[in-house]
C-alpha cells in the first residue's frame, strides 16, 4: 500500500498548500482529491510533486507492506 502522509508533512514544512500544487505544478484538483483519498497517481504526478517541493520521492510517498494473512 502507498501512503501520501509524507507529502502532507513535506508540504507543511515548506509552507505549501494544495493551491501551490495546482498553480506551480499544474496538478489538477481531481489529482489532489486522489492524493487525499490515498488513491494511485501517475509517476508523472509524483515527479511533478518532487520538483514543486524540491524533495525526494521518499518525502512524498511511503510504501506500507500489506499484512501477510495465514
C-alpha positions in Angstrom: 0.0 0.0 0.0 1.2 3.5 -0.8 0.7 6.3 1.8 0.9 10.0 1.0 1.4 11.0 4.6 5.0 12.2 3.9 3.6 14.5 1.2 1.4 16.4 3.6 4.3 16.6 6.1 6.7 17.9 3.5 4.1 20.4 2.3 3.6 21.7 5.8 7.4 22.1 6.3 7.7 24.0 3.1 4.6 26.2 3.6 3.0 24.7 0.5 -0.8 24.3 0.1 -2.8 22.3 -2.4 -3.3 25.7 -4.2 0.5 25.8 -4.6 0.4 22.4 -6.2 -2.3 23.5 -8.6 -0.6 26.8 -9.6 3.1 25.9 -9.6 2.8 22.3 -10.8 -0.4 22.4 -12.7 -1.6 19.5 -10.6 -5.4 19.1 -11.2 -7.9 19.3 -8.5 -9.0 15.7 -9.3 -5.4 14.5 -8.8 -5.3 16.3 -5.4 -8.5 14.6 -4.5 -6.9 11.3 -5.4 -3.9 12.1 -3.2 -6.2 13.0 -0.3 -8.1 9.7 -0.7 -4.9 7.7 -0.9 -5.6 6.6 -4.5 -3.0 5.9 -7.1 -1.5 8.7 -9.2 0.9 8.6 -12.1 4.6 8.7 -11.9 4.5 12.0 -13.8 2.5 13.4 -10.9 5.0 12.1 -8.4 7.8 13.6 -10.4 6.0 17.0 -10.5 5.4 16.9 -6.8 9.1 16.3 -6.2 10.0 19.2 -8.5 7.5 21.6 -6.9 8.5 20.8 -3.4 12.2 20.3 -4.3 12.4 17.0 -2.5 13.0 13.3 -2.9 10.3 10.7 -3.7 10.6 9.4 -0.1 9.4 12.9 1.0 6.2 12.3 -1.0 5.2 8.6 -0.6 5.7 5.8 1.8 5.3 2.1 0.9 3.5 0.2 3.6 3.7 -3.6 3.1 0.4 -5.4 3.1 -0.2 -7.6 6.1 0.5 -11.2 5.5 -2.5 -13.4 6.2 -2.1 -17.0 7.1 
